[in-house]
């Protein structure tokens, strides 16, 4: 059974999709971009600021499902410019200090709202969604 996850601590979906959904075992997040959920504005113009906001948004969605960042199995990263990869890694490492998940990172020609980075995640819920 599919359960939709929604939180006001991350930006609202800007299209016909959910912030995330799960089946009690795995949580799939939609791509998050660097929108501040309170203001709806872009959180900075540099890769560090945008990466930080993207990961904060992902964390909010993951926590709304009752999981933690430690439960993330895989992250998909979409970058406008691979030259930003080292700076992204510096910020990213702070969100996954001990047991980083598997991931992929690809360069793309464009992203929504002309942001520099977008990320999605697959998260283990341990057989059933935890109570937050």
C-alpha positions in Angstrom: 0.0 0.0 0.0 1.4 3.4 -1.0 1.5 6.1 1.6 2.1 9.8 0.6 4.5 11.8 2.8 4.0 15.6 3.1 5.6 18.2 5.3 5.6 22.0 5.4 9.2 21.9 6.5 10.2 21.3 2.8 9.0 23.1 -0.3 5.6 22.1 -1.7 5.6 20.1 -4.9 5.6 22.4 -7.9 3.9 19.9 -10.1 1.6 16.8 -10.0 3.8 14.7 -7.7 4.3 14.1 -4.0 7.3 15.1 -1.8 7.7 11.4 -1.1 5.9 8.1 -0.9 6.6 4.8 0.8 5.3 1.2 1.0 6.2 0.7 4.7 9.7 -0.5 3.8 11.2 1.9 1.3 10.7 5.7 1.1 11.2 7.3 -2.3 11.7 11.1 -2.2 11.0 13.4 -5.1 13.9 15.6 -6.3 14.5 18.5 -3.9 15.9 21.8 -5.1 17.2 24.7 -3.1 14.0 26.4 -2.2 13.6 27.7 1.3 10.2 26.2 2.4 9.3 29.3 4.6 9.9 32.0 1.9 9.7 30.0 -1.3 12.8 31.7 -2.6 16.1 30.3 -3.8 18.5 29.7 -0.9 21.6 31.4 -2.3 23.3 31.4 -5.7 26.4 29.3 -4.9 26.7 25.5 -4.8 27.4 25.4 -1.1 24.3 27.3 -0.1 22.1 25.4 -2.6 23.5 22.0 -1.6 22.9 22.8 2.1 19.3 23.8 1.5 18.6 20.8 -0.8 19.9 18.4 2.0 17.9 20.2 4.7 14.8 19.8 2.5 15.5 16.1 2.0 16.1 15.7 5.7 12.7 17.3 6.5 10.9 14.9 4.1 12.8 11.9 5.4 12.0 12.8 9.0 8.3 13.4 8.1 8.2 9.7 7.2 9.7 8.8 10.5 13.2 8.0 9.2 16.6 9.5 9.7 19.5 10.5 7.4 21.3 7.4 8.7 18.6 5.3 7.0 19.3 6.7 3.5 20.3 3.9 1.2 21.0 5.9 -2.0 21.1 9.5 -3.2 20.7 10.7 -6.8 22.5 14.0 -7.5 21.9 16.1 -10.6 24.4 18.9 -11.1 24.3 21.7 -13.7 28.2 21.8 -13.7 30.5 19.0 -12.6 33.0 21.7 -11.6 30.8 22.1 -8.5 31.3 18.5 -7.5 34.2 19.1 -5.0 32.3 21.9 -3.2 29.1 19.8 -3.1 31.0 16.9 -1.6 32.2 19.1 1.3 28.7 20.1 2.3 27.3 16.6 1.6 29.8 15.0 3.9 28.5 17.0 6.8 25.0 15.4 6.4 26.4 11.8 6.1 29.5 11.8 8.4 29.6 8.1 9.4 28.0 5.8 6.9 27.4 7.6 3.7 24.8 6.0 1.3 25.4 4.8 -2.2 24.9 7.5 -4.7 25.2 8.7 -8.3 26.0 12.1 -9.6 25.4 13.2 -13.2 25.7 16.5 -15.0 22.5 17.8 -16.6 21.8 20.6 -19.0 19.1 22.3 -16.9 17.1 22.0 -13.7 13.9 23.5 -12.4 14.1 27.2 -11.6 17.7 27.2 -13.0 19.1 25.8 -9.8 22.6 24.4 -9.6 21.7 21.0 -7.9 18.8 18.7 -7.3 18.8 15.5 -5.2 16.5 12.6 -4.5 16.8 9.7 -2.1 15.8 6.1 -1.4 15.4 5.4 2.4 15.0 2.3 4.4 12.0 2.4 6.8 13.0 -0.8 8.5 9.9 -2.8 7.5 7.5 -0.2 8.7 7.4 3.6 9.0 8.8 4.8 12.4 6.9 7.1 14.6 8.5 10.6 14.5 
